[in-house]
Amino acid sequence: MSPQILVVEDEETVRQFLGLGLSRLGHRPVLTADSREALAAFEKETFDVVLTDLGLPGVSGEEVARQVTKRSPNMPVILLTGWADQIVEERGSLEGVKCILGKPVTLDTLNATLASVCPG
């Protein structure tokens, strides 16, 4: 069965792009607009990967990663941000985050990243 991916992205155009792109790549995306919605979906459903934006209203994507890995320590979390290079340079990594992808992201980059973190 194709991987189910929880997508957390507050910008509607980016969220729709990710949803359409992930579907075309053979994944099953569940789209959410903020951390509250995402964490509620995470409680109700089973996911293979969480793909979250860093800059979200209210609770950041970094906090989403912490919450997700607290509940499911082996869950791969991919962080999307326009500040990827700076974060990697300054901090190296973020708690609970398997991979940091810079925006704008391409479907090829996304597909390669998912292939590297998805089981099977």
OpenMM code with the backbone's topology and positions (N, CA, C; nanometers):
from openmm import Vec3, app, unit

residues = "MET SER PRO GLN ILE LEU VAL VAL GLU ASP GLU GLU THR VAL ARG GLN PHE LEU GLY LEU GLY LEU SER ARG LEU GLY HIS ARG PRO VAL LEU THR ALA ASP SER ARG GLU ALA LEU ALA ALA PHE GLU LYS GLU THR PHE ASP VAL VAL LEU THR ASP LEU GLY LEU PRO GLY VAL SER GLY GLU GLU VAL ALA ARG GLN VAL THR LYS ARG SER PRO ASN MET PRO VAL ILE LEU LEU THR GLY TRP ALA ASP GLN ILE VAL GLU GLU ARG GLY SER LEU GLU GLY VAL LYS CYS ILE LEU GLY LYS PRO VAL THR LEU ASP THR LEU ASN ALA THR LEU ALA SER VAL CYS PRO GLY".split()
positions = [
    Vec3(0.0851, -0.1192, 0.0000),
    Vec3(0.0000, 0.0000, 0.0000),
    Vec3(0.0890, 0.1247, 0.0000),
    Vec3(0.0441, 0.2268, -0.0685),
    Vec3(0.1239, 0.3495, -0.0780),
    Vec3(0.1268, 0.4218, 0.0566),
    Vec3(0.2389, 0.4906, 0.0846),
    Vec3(0.2539, 0.5599, 0.2133),
    Vec3(0.1510, 0.6710, 0.2323),
    Vec3(0.1006, 0.6818, 0.3544),
    Vec3(0.0115, 0.7916, 0.3898),
    Vec3(0.0962, 0.9004, 0.4554),
    Vec3(0.0844, 1.0219, 0.4042),
    Vec3(0.1691, 1.1321, 0.4482),
    Vec3(0.0840, 1.2448, 0.5050),
    Vec3(0.1159, 1.2843, 0.6282),
    Vec3(0.0501, 1.3985, 0.6901),
    Vec3(0.1243, 1.5241, 0.6466),
    Vec3(0.0537, 1.6133, 0.5779),
    Vec3(0.1118, 1.7386, 0.5287),
    Vec3(0.0590, 1.8536, 0.6144),
    Vec3(0.1508, 1.9339, 0.6689),
    Vec3(0.1137, 2.0495, 0.7508),
    Vec3(0.1717, 2.1734, 0.6824),
    Vec3(0.0848, 2.2522, 0.6210),
    Vec3(0.1291, 2.3701, 0.5450),
    Vec3(0.0190, 2.4751, 0.5506),
    Vec3(0.0518, 2.5945, 0.6011),
    Vec3(-0.0499, 2.6984, 0.6164),
    Vec3(-0.0788, 2.7747, 0.4873),
    Vec3(0.0148, 2.7790, 0.3938),
    Vec3(-0.0103, 2.8490, 0.2672),
    Vec3(-0.0886, 2.7572, 0.1741),
    Vec3(-0.2090, 2.8009, 0.1391),
    Vec3(-0.2987, 2.7145, 0.0623),
    Vec3(-0.2400, 2.6697, -0.0717),
    Vec3(-0.1748, 2.7606, -0.1454),
    Vec3(-0.1211, 2.7218, -0.2761),
    Vec3(-0.0118, 2.6155, -0.2617),
    Vec3(0.0725, 2.6296, -0.1601),
    Vec3(0.1786, 2.5312, -0.1370),
    Vec3(0.1165, 2.3982, -0.0924),
    Vec3(0.0164, 2.4068, -0.0047),
    Vec3(-0.0526, 2.2863, 0.0439),
    Vec3(-0.1152, 2.2097, -0.0719),
    Vec3(-0.1809, 2.2828, -0.1622),
    Vec3(-0.2445, 2.2177, -0.2780),
    Vec3(-0.1395, 2.1565, -0.3717),
    Vec3(-0.0291, 2.2269, -0.3935),
    Vec3(0.0810, 2.1753, -0.4755),
    Vec3(0.1329, 2.0442, -0.4161),
    Vec3(0.1570, 2.0446, -0.2848),
    Vec3(0.2081, 1.9239, -0.2193),
    Vec3(0.1078, 1.8095, -0.2288),
    Vec3(-0.0189, 1.8403, -0.2081),
    Vec3(-0.1226, 1.7365, -0.2158),
    Vec3(-0.1297, 1.6736, -0.3539),
    Vec3(-0.1326, 1.7576, -0.4549),
    Vec3(-0.1396, 1.7092, -0.5927),
    Vec3(-0.0121, 1.6336, -0.6306),
    Vec3(0.1018, 1.6919, -0.5967),
    Vec3(0.2302, 1.6290, -0.6288),
    Vec3(0.2476, 1.4949, -0.5612),
    Vec3(0.2158, 1.4882, -0.4326),
    Vec3(0.2297, 1.3616, -0.3597),
    Vec3(0.1348, 1.2558, -0.4152),
    Vec3(0.0144, 1.2957, -0.4517),
    Vec3(-0.0808, 1.2015, -0.5132),
    Vec3(-0.0256, 1.1468, -0.6444),
    Vec3(0.0295, 1.2358, -0.7258),
    Vec3(0.0882, 1.1930, -0.8536),
    Vec3(0.2063, 1.0985, -0.8345),
    Vec3(0.2778, 1.1158, -0.7236),
    Vec3(0.3923, 1.0290, -0.6939),
    Vec3(0.3486, 0.8954, -0.6324),
    Vec3(0.2175, 0.8798, -0.6146),
    Vec3(0.1657, 0.7533, -0.5644),
    Vec3(0.1460, 0.7466, -0.4137),
    Vec3(0.1524, 0.8612, -0.3469),
    Vec3(0.1333, 0.8650, -0.2017),
    Vec3(-0.0105, 0.9042, -0.1696),
    Vec3(-0.0478, 0.8890, -0.0437),
    Vec3(-0.1806, 0.9280, 0.0036),
    Vec3(-0.1652, 1.0444, 0.1016),
    Vec3(-0.1693, 1.1689, 0.0518),
    Vec3(-0.1522, 1.2836, 0.1422),
    Vec3(-0.2806, 1.3179, 0.2180),
    Vec3(-0.2637, 1.3574, 0.3426),
    Vec3(-0.3717, 1.4141, 0.4227),
    Vec3(-0.3272, 1.5565, 0.4519),
    Vec3(-0.4015, 1.6538, 0.4003),
    Vec3(-0.3610, 1.7942, 0.4072),
    Vec3(-0.4209, 1.8649, 0.5280),
    Vec3(-0.3352, 1.9331, 0.6048),
    Vec3(-0.3806, 2.0133, 0.7174),
    Vec3(-0.3164, 2.1519, 0.7078),
    Vec3(-0.3848, 2.2522, 0.7656),
    Vec3(-0.3411, 2.3909, 0.7503),
    Vec3(-0.2645, 2.4452, 0.8706),
    Vec3(-0.2696, 2.3757, 0.9850),
    Vec3(-0.1969, 2.4242, 1.1026),
    Vec3(-0.1649, 2.3085, 1.1962),
    Vec3(-0.0883, 2.3406, 1.2990),
    Vec3(-0.0403, 2.2363, 1.3897),
    Vec3(-0.1536, 2.1700, 1.4684),
    Vec3(-0.2515, 2.2470, 1.5079),
    Vec3(-0.3643, 2.1918, 1.5841),
    Vec3(-0.4371, 2.0860, 1.5012),
    Vec3(-0.4692, 2.1216, 1.3781),
    Vec3(-0.5369, 2.0305, 1.2851),
    Vec3(-0.4498, 1.9064, 1.2586),
    Vec3(-0.3196, 1.9295, 1.2424),
    Vec3(-0.2275, 1.8199, 1.2131),
    Vec3(-0.2174, 1.7217, 1.3289),
    Vec3(-0.2005, 1.7734, 1.4496),
    Vec3(-0.1861, 1.6851, 1.5658),
    Vec3(-0.3152, 1.6088, 1.5941),
    Vec3(-0.4296, 1.6708, 1.5660),
    Vec3(-0.5581, 1.6001, 1.5806),
    Vec3(-0.5661, 1.4849, 1.4797),
    Vec3(-0.5253, 1.5111, 1.3554),
    Vec3(-0.5254, 1.4054, 1.2526),
    Vec3(-0.4273, 1.2949, 1.2901),
    Vec3(-0.3126, 1.3321, 1.3473),
    Vec3(-0.2103, 1.2346, 1.3861),
    Vec3(-0.2630, 1.1401, 1.4939),
    Vec3(-0.3485, 1.1918, 1.5814),
    Vec3(-0.4092, 1.1091, 1.6868),
    Vec3(-0.5082, 1.0083, 1.6297),
    Vec3(-0.5794, 1.0468, 1.5227),
    Vec3(-0.6873, 0.9638, 1.4680),
    Vec3(-0.6433, 0.8630, 1.3635),
    Vec3(-0.5393, 0.8956, 1.2870),
    Vec3(-0.5005, 0.8120, 1.1740),
    Vec3(-0.3572, 0.7628, 1.1866),
    Vec3(-0.3237, 0.6669, 1.1012),
    Vec3(-0.1878, 0.6136, 1.0968),
    Vec3(-0.1161, 0.6732, 0.9767),
    Vec3(0.0031, 0.7262, 1.0005),
    Vec3(0.0814, 0.7869, 0.8932),
    Vec3(0.2171, 0.7187, 0.8832),
    Vec3(0.2759, 0.7284, 0.7636),
    Vec3(0.4092, 0.6746, 0.7402),
    Vec3(0.5151, 0.7832, 0.7502),
    Vec3(0.4759, 0.9076, 0.7200),
    Vec3(0.5672, 1.0222, 0.7206),
    Vec3(0.4868, 1.1471, 0.7559),
    Vec3(0.5529, 1.2429, 0.8233),
    Vec3(0.4943, 1.3746, 0.8462),
    Vec3(0.5807, 1.4756, 0.7725),
    Vec3(0.5163, 1.5581, 0.6910),
    Vec3(0.5830, 1.6631, 0.6136),
    Vec3(0.5259, 1.7953, 0.6628),
    Vec3(0.6082, 1.8738, 0.7346),
    Vec3(0.5561, 1.9965, 0.7941),
    Vec3(0.6373, 2.1191, 0.7555),
    Vec3(0.5655, 2.2284, 0.7371),
    Vec3(0.6286, 2.3585, 0.7177),
    Vec3(0.6854, 2.4016, 0.8535),
    Vec3(0.7928, 2.4789, 0.8534),
    Vec3(0.8493, 2.5297, 0.9786),
    Vec3(0.7651, 2.6452, 1.0317),
    Vec3(0.7366, 2.7438, 0.9458),
    Vec3(0.6661, 2.8641, 0.9881),
    Vec3(0.5157, 2.8466, 0.9806),
    Vec3(0.4566, 2.8062, 1.0917),
    Vec3(0.3117, 2.7876, 1.0994),
    Vec3(0.2541, 2.8871, 1.1996),
    Vec3(0.1275, 2.9250, 1.1830),
    Vec3(0.0660, 3.0127, 1.2829),
    Vec3(0.0497, 2.9371, 1.4153),
    Vec3(0.0737, 3.0039, 1.5264),
    Vec3(0.0592, 2.9377, 1.6567),
    Vec3(0.1815, 2.8541, 1.6886),
    Vec3(0.1672, 2.7237, 1.6769),
    Vec3(0.2745, 2.6307, 1.7097),
    Vec3(0.3564, 2.6013, 1.5842),
    Vec3(0.4893, 2.6120, 1.5934),
    Vec3(0.5771, 2.5945, 1.4774),
    Vec3(0.5879, 2.4490, 1.4328),
    Vec3(0.6386, 2.4308, 1.3127),
    Vec3(0.6645, 2.2972, 1.2607),
    Vec3(0.7668, 2.2227, 1.3442),
    Vec3(0.8584, 2.2967, 1.4043),
    Vec3(0.9576, 2.2346, 1.4936),
    Vec3(0.8873, 2.1715, 1.6139),
    Vec3(0.7872, 2.2398, 1.6678),
    Vec3(0.7115, 2.1858, 1.7806),
    Vec3(0.6240, 2.0678, 1.7348),
    Vec3(0.5705, 2.0747, 1.6136),
    Vec3(0.4948, 1.9610, 1.5583),
    Vec3(0.5854, 1.8377, 1.5555),
    Vec3(0.7095, 1.8552, 1.5093),
    Vec3(0.8057, 1.7443, 1.5041),
    Vec3(0.8292, 1.6863, 1.6436),
    Vec3(0.8455, 1.7729, 1.7434),
    Vec3(0.8672, 1.7265, 1.8814),
    Vec3(0.7477, 1.6449, 1.9308),
    Vec3(0.6272, 1.6981, 1.9077),
    Vec3(0.5051, 1.6302, 1.9535),
    Vec3(0.4871, 1.4948, 1.8854),
    Vec3(0.5116, 1.4917, 1.7555),
    Vec3(0.4966, 1.3685, 1.6783),
    Vec3(0.5952, 1.2627, 1.7276),
    Vec3(0.7212, 1.3013, 1.7448),
    Vec3(0.8214, 1.2023, 1.7858),
    Vec3(0.8053, 1.1611, 1.9324),
    Vec3(0.7431, 1.2459, 2.0126),
    Vec3(0.7125, 1.2080, 2.1507),
    Vec3(0.6092, 1.0944, 2.1493),
    Vec3(0.5116, 1.1044, 2.0601),
    Vec3(0.4056, 1.0041, 2.0507),
    Vec3(0.4467, 0.8820, 1.9686),
    Vec3(0.5315, 0.9040, 1.8706),
    Vec3(0.5738, 0.7970, 1.7798),
    Vec3(0.7220, 0.8169, 1.7457),
    Vec3(0.8113, 0.7669, 1.8311),
    Vec3(0.9547, 0.7959, 1.8191),
    Vec3(1.0195, 0.7605, 1.6844),
    Vec3(0.9660, 0.6639, 1.6126),
    Vec3(1.0279, 0.6243, 1.4853),
    Vec3(0.9655, 0.6904, 1.3627),
    Vec3(0.8720, 0.7832, 1.3848),
    Vec3(0.8037, 0.8496, 1.2736),
    Vec3(0.8989, 0.9459, 1.2034),
    Vec3(0.9224, 0.9262, 1.0718),
    Vec3(1.0057, 1.0231, 1.0008),
    Vec3(0.9312, 1.1558, 0.9826),
    Vec3(0.9956, 1.2652, 1.0219),
    Vec3(0.9402, 1.3993, 1.0049),
    Vec3(1.0324, 1.4757, 0.9109),
    Vec3(0.9734, 1.5310, 0.8050),
    Vec3(1.0469, 1.6133, 0.7089),
    Vec3(1.0004, 1.7569, 0.7292),
    Vec3(1.0957, 1.8473, 0.7461),
    Vec3(1.0648, 1.9880, 0.7690),
    Vec3(1.0891, 2.0666, 0.6410),
    Vec3(0.9887, 2.1434, 0.5998),
    Vec3(0.9995, 2.2308, 0.4829),
    Vec3(1.0192, 2.3741, 0.5307),
    Vec3(1.1194, 2.4421, 0.4763),
    Vec3(1.1427, 2.5801, 0.5172),
    Vec3(1.2237, 2.6555, 0.4128),
    Vec3(1.2026, 2.7839, 0.4071),
    Vec3(1.2840, 2.8696, 0.3223),
    Vec3(1.4198, 2.8983, 0.3861),
    Vec3(1.4371, 2.8541, 0.5107),
    Vec3(1.5594, 2.8811, 0.5866),
    Vec3(1.6423, 2.7551, 0.6078),
    Vec3(1.6304, 2.6561, 0.5224),
    Vec3(1.6981, 2.5274, 0.5413),
    Vec3(1.8483, 2.5420, 0.5598),
    Vec3(1.9136, 2.6176, 0.4725),
    Vec3(2.0594, 2.6316, 0.4807),
    Vec3(2.1024, 2.6954, 0.6130),
    Vec3(2.0311, 2.7995, 0.6549),
    Vec3(2.0653, 2.8674, 0.7795),
    Vec3(2.0468, 2.7755, 0.9002),
    Vec3(1.9378, 2.6980, 0.9021),
    Vec3(1.9114, 2.6073, 1.0143),
    Vec3(2.0203, 2.5013, 1.0229),
    Vec3(2.0530, 2.4412, 0.9095),
    Vec3(2.1559, 2.3373, 0.9073),
    Vec3(2.2902, 2.3960, 0.9509),
    Vec3(2.3205, 2.5163, 0.9014),
    Vec3(2.4464, 2.5833, 0.9357),
    Vec3(2.4554, 2.6168, 1.0844),
    Vec3(2.3471, 2.6743, 1.1389),
    Vec3(2.3482, 2.7212, 1.2765),
    Vec3(2.3283, 2.6102, 1.3787),
    Vec3(2.2388, 2.5168, 1.3489),
    Vec3(2.2004, 2.4191, 1.4510),
    Vec3(2.2315, 2.2746, 1.4129),
    Vec3(2.2606, 2.2510, 1.2871),
    Vec3(2.2916, 2.1141, 1.2440),
    Vec3(2.1676, 2.0301, 1.2223),
    Vec3(2.0862, 2.0150, 1.3273),
    Vec3(1.9630, 1.9373, 1.3146),
    Vec3(1.8622, 1.9873, 1.4169),
    Vec3(1.7390, 1.9419, 1.4019),
    Vec3(1.6333, 1.9793, 1.4949),
    Vec3(1.5760, 1.8522, 1.5559),
    Vec3(1.5388, 1.8596, 1.6814),
    Vec3(1.4843, 1.7441, 1.7521),
    Vec3(1.3630, 1.6857, 1.6786),
    Vec3(1.3690, 1.5566, 1.6518),
    Vec3(1.2567, 1.4881, 1.5887),
    Vec3(1.2521, 1.5003, 1.4373),
    Vec3(1.3404, 1.5816, 1.3789),
    Vec3(1.3370, 1.6048, 1.2342),
    Vec3(1.4394, 1.5144, 1.1656),
    Vec3(1.3898, 1.4324, 1.0744),
    Vec3(1.4760, 1.3390, 1.0007),
    Vec3(1.5494, 1.4111, 0.8878),
    Vec3(1.4807, 1.5085, 0.8259),
    Vec3(1.5348, 1.5742, 0.7078),
    Vec3(1.4788, 1.7161, 0.6973),
    Vec3(1.5621, 1.8104, 0.6518),
    Vec3(1.5178, 1.9483, 0.6295),
    Vec3(1.5273, 1.9774, 0.4808),
    Vec3(1.4147, 2.0165, 0.4219),
    Vec3(1.4095, 2.0491, 0.2790),
    Vec3(1.3870, 2.1985, 0.2617),
    Vec3(1.4621, 2.2591, 0.1707),
    Vec3(1.4459, 2.4011, 0.1427),
    Vec3(1.3305, 2.4266, 0.0470),
    Vec3(1.2637, 2.5393, 0.0686),
    Vec3(1.1592, 2.5844, -0.0233),
    Vec3(1.2237, 2.6795, -0.1227),
    Vec3(1.1773, 2.6870, -0.2439),
    Vec3(1.0704, 2.6027, -0.2989),
    Vec3(1.1227, 2.4615, -0.3258),
    Vec3(1.0385, 2.3646, -0.2988),
    Vec3(1.0773, 2.2251, -0.3161),
    Vec3(1.0236, 2.1747, -0.4505),
    Vec3(1.1003, 2.0890, -0.5146),
    Vec3(1.0535, 2.0285, -0.6400),
    Vec3(1.0003, 1.8892, -0.6100),
    Vec3(0.9192, 1.8375, -0.6988),
    Vec3(0.8665, 1.7024, -0.6807),
    Vec3(0.9788, 1.5992, -0.6846),
    Vec3(1.0809, 1.6220, -0.7664),
    Vec3(1.1944, 1.5284, -0.7721),
    Vec3(1.2656, 1.5214, -0.6373),
    Vec3(1.2911, 1.6371, -0.5776),
    Vec3(1.3580, 1.6414, -0.4469),
    Vec3(1.2711, 1.5764, -0.3407),
    Vec3(1.1430, 1.6078, -0.3426),
    Vec3(1.0489, 1.5513, -0.2473),
    Vec3(1.0425, 1.3989, -0.2616),
    Vec3(1.0335, 1.3519, -0.3841),
    Vec3(1.0260, 1.2087, -0.4115),
    Vec3(1.1525, 1.1370, -0.3618),
    Vec3(1.2702, 1.1936, -0.3908),
    Vec3(1.3959, 1.1332, -0.3460),
    Vec3(1.4040, 1.1303, -0.1940),
    Vec3(1.3603, 1.2373, -0.1292),
    Vec3(1.3632, 1.2438, 0.0169),
    Vec3(1.2688, 1.1401, 0.0767),
    Vec3(1.1483, 1.1313, 0.0228),
    Vec3(1.0518, 1.0331, 0.0730),
    Vec3(1.1033, 0.8908, 0.0540),
    Vec3(1.1664, 0.8654, -0.0599),
    Vec3(1.2222, 0.7319, -0.0861),
    Vec3(1.3278, 0.6964, 0.0190),
    Vec3(1.4012, 0.7974, 0.0665),
    Vec3(1.5072, 0.7716, 0.1639),
    Vec3(1.4540, 0.7521, 0.3062),
    Vec3(1.3351, 0.8039, 0.3371),
    Vec3(1.2833, 0.7922, 0.4741),
    Vec3(1.1666, 0.6950, 0.4887),
    Vec3(1.0990, 0.6617, 0.3783),
    Vec3(0.9844, 0.5714, 0.3860),
    Vec3(1.0291, 0.4265, 0.4012),
    Vec3(0.9706, 0.3545, 0.4956),
    Vec3(1.0024, 0.2135, 0.5084),
    Vec3(0.9519, 0.1359, 0.3861),
    Vec3(1.0279, 0.0405, 0.3442),
    Vec3(0.9854, -0.0431, 0.2306),
    Vec3(1.0154, 0.0252, 0.1053),
] * unit.nanometer
topology = app.Topology()
chain = topology.addChain("A")
for resn in residues:
    res = topology.addResidue(resn, chain)
    for name in ("N", "CA", "C"):
        topology.addAtom(name, app.Element.getBySymbol(name[0]), res)
